[in-house]
Amino acid sequence: MLNTCFSGSLVQSLNIWKIHKPLSLQVSAWLISICFQIVAVEFSYRLGLFGFLSTLDEHAPGNVGFLDMTKGLQWIKENIQYFGGDPNNVTFFGHGAGGLAVNYLLLSPLTKGLLHRAISSSGNALVPESATEQGIMYSDPLSTGKELAKRLGCPTDNNKNIVNCLQAKPMETLLNATMPKPKYGLTFLPVIDGAFLPESPREMLLKGKYMKVPYIIGLTSDEAGANLGDLLSNAYGIDTESYHNLILDYVSNHFRCVYCF
């Protein structure tokens, strides 16, 4: 399971549930009742600046969170047999950010042979928060890194100094750092690093550069319903013209030909 619930967590963890019979069963990277004939595995990965800060060079290549996931899959490949699982029958399942991550893992050359089926719920690599040739669609990663360094009193003259200074900061200082959010999307997102992600997701899909495995993509009912409370908090709402302008602005900026083929 891709654990996306604890955004402040820095601890990599791995939880495994198995049945008592010593069988070679399908492995599912998701939290599922043990009444099914599977071995369920859950692991966490680094989030935010700890998982996706990037200077677009060797000092902070980015995508560390994805590398955590890759390492988890490698562990499954090497060890799941000792828990009654089949290392050649692994299904990866994620929801939301986890669903997006599943799609990225199918694109990466680093995960070849590590998973054999995949399910993405409410997220995939073509959503507007995906990486582009310039880094991030709505957040320039280098500018973001420099802004973070500036706010924490670090030098911004070169990337090496930025990274060295940030690495010397206490974890709590980094966690409590306030950053301006981009107009749309998140602050720290995937980048094209040349290793985990050689090209943009769109280009890789067009060129057929992805793992050819059975893949289910879906969504839930009442998507983003948890945000409804924020909308309803404004008892008077907004006028129709403002609403239409907001929608037009959002669509024109949020879906800049992301799905054009």
Phi, psi and omega per residue, in radians:
M1 nan 2.336 3.023
L2 -1.444 1.947 -3.058
N3 -1.490 1.777 -3.111
T4 -1.845 0.190 -2.996
C5 -1.449 -0.470 -2.986
F6 -1.983 1.508 -3.018
S7 -1.159 -0.385 -3.130
G8 -1.612 -0.040 -3.059
S9 -1.317 2.365 3.096
L10 -1.980 0.009 -3.028
V11 -1.635 2.182 3.014
Q12 -1.384 2.254 -3.140
S13 -2.338 2.747 -3.133
L14 -2.433 2.094 3.119
N15 -2.081 2.412 -3.083
I16 -2.304 2.304 3.037
W17 -2.018 2.296 -3.132
K18 -2.349 2.758 3.039
I19 -1.529 2.990 -3.024
H20 -1.388 -0.485 -3.097
K21 -1.268 2.309 -3.124
P22 -1.388 1.257 -3.111
L23 -1.901 2.798 3.052
S24 -1.586 1.547 -2.979
L25 -1.772 2.842 3.033
Q26 -1.071 2.475 3.108
V27 -1.804 2.290 3.137
S28 -2.196 2.048 3.140
A29 -1.400 1.270 -3.078
W30 -2.930 2.738 3.127
L31 -1.528 1.911 -3.090
I32 -2.340 2.565 -3.137
S33 -0.977 2.427 -3.117
I34 -1.280 0.043 3.059
C35 -1.242 -0.302 3.052
F36 -1.461 2.714 -3.124
Q37 -1.477 1.166 3.115
I38 -2.484 2.876 2.929
V39 -1.837 2.091 -3.089
A40 -1.731 2.308 -3.106
V41 -2.145 2.382 3.087
E42 -2.222 2.324 3.021
F43 -2.503 2.715 -3.121
S44 -1.802 2.902 3.103
Y45 -2.550 2.839 -3.106
R46 -1.271 2.464 -3.061
L47 -2.086 2.978 3.042
G48 1.003 -2.453 -3.101
L49 -1.159 -0.467 3.128
F50 -1.245 -0.451 -3.114
G51 -1.855 -0.370 -2.989
F52 -2.447 0.230 2.988
L53 -1.132 2.350 -3.116
S54 -2.550 2.437 2.967
T55 -1.859 0.168 3.094
L56 1.061 0.504 3.059
D57 -2.618 -2.927 -3.040
E58 -1.208 -0.304 -3.101
H59 -1.289 -0.611 3.056
A60 -2.672 1.412 -3.056
P61 -1.080 -0.493 -3.117
G62 1.677 -3.133 3.085
N63 1.066 0.428 -3.137
V64 -1.080 -0.622 3.103
G65 -1.044 -0.693 3.094
F66 -1.174 -0.606 3.103
L67 -1.176 -0.581 3.031
D68 -1.046 -0.785 3.127
M69 -1.101 -0.732 3.126
T70 -1.063 -0.732 3.109
K71 -1.113 -0.654 3.079
G72 -1.075 -0.738 3.108
L73 -1.157 -0.635 3.089
Q74 -1.129 -0.685 3.098
W75 -1.075 -0.754 3.111
I76 -1.039 -0.788 -3.124
K77 -1.013 -0.686 -3.036
E78 -1.540 -0.419 -2.951
N79 -2.197 -0.248 -2.984
I80 -1.139 -0.376 3.119
Q81 -1.079 -0.499 -3.132
Y82 -1.319 -0.128 3.092
F83 -1.954 0.243 3.106
G84 1.515 0.197 -3.116
G85 -1.753 2.840 3.124
D86 -1.777 1.968 -3.116
P87 -1.162 -0.203 3.125
N88 -1.815 0.297 -3.137
N89 -2.507 1.120 -3.046
V90 -1.862 2.183 3.052
T91 -1.894 2.235 -3.127
F92 -1.841 2.250 -3.008
F93 -2.316 2.215 3.097
G94 -2.496 2.661 3.136
H95 -2.121 2.470 3.121
G96 1.158 -2.143 3.074
A97 -1.052 -0.566 3.075
G98 -1.150 -0.653 3.095
G99 -1.132 -0.707 3.063
L100 -1.083 -0.749 -3.124
A101 -1.096 -0.674 3.108
V102 -0.990 -0.766 -3.137
N103 -1.124 -0.718 3.088
Y104 -1.076 -0.690 3.141
L105 -1.142 -0.541 3.074
L106 -1.238 -0.419 3.141
L107 -1.495 -0.486 -3.003
S108 -1.308 2.364 3.055
P109 -1.216 -0.275 -3.104
L110 -1.324 -0.266 -3.087
T111 -1.832 0.166 -3.103
K112 -0.996 2.221 3.107
G113 1.443 -0.004 -3.086
L114 -1.647 -0.317 3.076
L115 -2.460 2.685 -2.951
H116 -2.207 -0.227 3.009
R117 -2.609 2.750 -3.107
A118 -2.598 2.621 3.088
I119 -2.398 2.175 3.053
S120 -1.996 2.107 3.077
S121 -1.931 2.122 3.046
S122 1.101 0.620 3.079
G123 3.092 2.438 3.023
N124 -2.694 3.005 -3.004
A125 -1.268 -0.080 3.114
L126 -1.744 0.071 3.057
V127 -1.190 2.765 -3.028
P128 -1.025 -0.308 3.106
E129 -1.406 0.156 -3.104
S130 -1.274 2.894 3.099
A131 -1.329 2.682 3.047
T132 -2.251 3.105 -3.134
E133 -1.042 -0.491 -3.126
Q134 -1.538 0.044 -3.122
G135 2.049 -1.667 -3.119
I136 -2.061 2.471 -3.068
M137 -1.110 -0.729 -3.045
Y138 -2.058 0.040 -3.127
S139 -2.544 2.022 3.109
D140 -1.264 2.008 -3.010
P141 -1.097 -0.661 -3.125
L142 -1.193 -0.759 3.095
S143 -1.097 -0.657 3.114
T144 -1.115 -0.760 3.117
G145 -1.100 -0.712 3.120
K146 -1.165 -0.679 3.126
E147 -1.138 -0.709 3.093
L148 -1.091 -0.789 3.135
A149 -1.062 -0.759 3.137
K150 -1.050 -0.766 -3.106
R151 -1.199 -0.369 -3.135
L152 -1.825 0.211 3.075
G153 1.319 0.434 3.128
C154 -1.698 2.694 3.073
P155 -1.179 2.653 -3.138
T156 -2.166 0.301 -3.051
D157 -1.283 -0.557 3.073
N158 -2.655 2.805 -3.015
N159 -1.133 -0.630 -3.138
K160 -1.079 -0.777 3.131
N161 -1.149 -0.653 3.103
I162 -1.033 -0.902 -3.071
V163 -1.156 -0.764 -3.140
N164 -1.055 -0.718 -3.134
C165 -1.189 -0.769 3.141
L166 -1.117 -0.651 3.134
Q167 -1.148 -0.429 -3.129
A168 -1.478 -0.159 -3.125
K169 -1.360 2.539 3.060
P170 -1.068 2.624 -3.126
M171 -0.997 -0.731 -3.107
E172 -1.094 -0.624 3.119
T173 -1.112 -0.742 3.131
L174 -1.182 -0.721 -3.130
L175 -1.119 -0.600 -3.072
N176 -1.581 -0.013 -3.139
A177 -1.154 2.308 3.110
T178 -1.672 2.321 -3.124
M179 -2.252 2.441 3.053
P180 -1.186 2.316 3.128
K181 -1.421 2.524 3.024
P182 -1.097 2.832 -3.086
K183 -0.962 -0.743 3.093
Y184 -2.327 2.614 3.108
G185 1.534 -2.934 -3.102
L186 -1.886 2.999 -3.061
T187 -1.382 -0.825 -3.097
F188 -1.973 2.046 -3.012
L189 -2.393 3.021 3.131
P190 -1.058 2.642 3.082
V191 -2.293 2.822 3.026
I192 -1.459 1.798 -3.025
D193 -1.754 -0.104 3.135
G194 1.469 -0.165 -3.133
A195 -2.059 -1.288 3.081
F196 -1.150 -0.748 -3.131
L197 -2.210 1.716 -3.083
P198 -1.236 -0.586 -3.099
E199 -2.439 3.064 3.096
S200 -1.132 2.591 3.117
P201 -0.933 -0.729 -3.120
R202 -1.062 -0.812 -3.133
E203 -1.134 -0.697 -3.135
M204 -1.159 -0.669 3.097
L205 -1.170 -0.738 3.126
L206 -1.094 -0.617 -3.110
K207 -1.534 -0.031 -3.131
G208 1.302 0.376 -3.120
K209 -1.594 1.251 3.112
Y210 -2.680 2.837 -3.114
M211 -1.238 2.184 -3.113
K212 -1.539 1.496 3.120
V213 -2.314 2.768 3.046
P214 -0.981 2.303 -3.001
Y215 -2.475 2.159 3.100
I216 -1.878 2.259 3.060
I217 -2.094 2.251 -3.132
G218 -2.612 -3.012 3.114
L219 -2.571 2.990 -3.122
T220 -1.830 2.868 3.006
S221 -1.296 2.631 3.131
D222 1.000 0.816 3.096
E223 -0.951 2.395 3.111
A224 1.042 0.384 3.140
G225 -1.068 -0.417 3.136
A226 -1.125 -0.362 -3.133
N227 -1.502 -0.081 -3.063
L228 -1.078 -0.595 -3.134
G229 -1.029 -0.673 3.121
D230 -1.113 -0.657 -3.137
L231 -1.209 -0.676 -3.094
L232 -1.349 -0.223 -3.117
S233 -1.165 -0.405 3.067
N234 -1.532 1.674 -3.008
A235 -1.082 -0.476 -3.067
Y236 -1.670 -0.153 3.104
G237 1.115 -2.784 3.104
I238 -2.256 2.826 -3.122
D239 -1.316 2.844 -3.050
T240 -1.051 -0.739 -3.118
E241 -1.095 -0.759 3.115
S242 -1.113 -0.686 3.114
Y243 -1.059 -0.841 -3.137
H244 -1.105 -0.697 3.127
N245 -1.125 -0.696 3.115
L246 -1.126 -0.748 3.138
I247 -1.114 -0.788 3.138
L248 -1.090 -0.737 3.135
D249 -1.135 -0.739 -3.127
Y250 -1.111 -0.845 -3.092
V251 -1.133 -0.777 -3.092
S252 -1.151 -0.533 -3.140
N253 -1.622 -0.522 -3.008
H254 -1.545 -0.398 -3.068
F255 -2.251 1.002 -3.130
R256 -1.342 1.336 3.086
C257 1.032 0.527 3.125
V258 -1.049 -0.658 -3.055
Y259 -1.779 0.248 3.136
C260 -1.385 2.313 3.134
F261 -2.235 nan nan
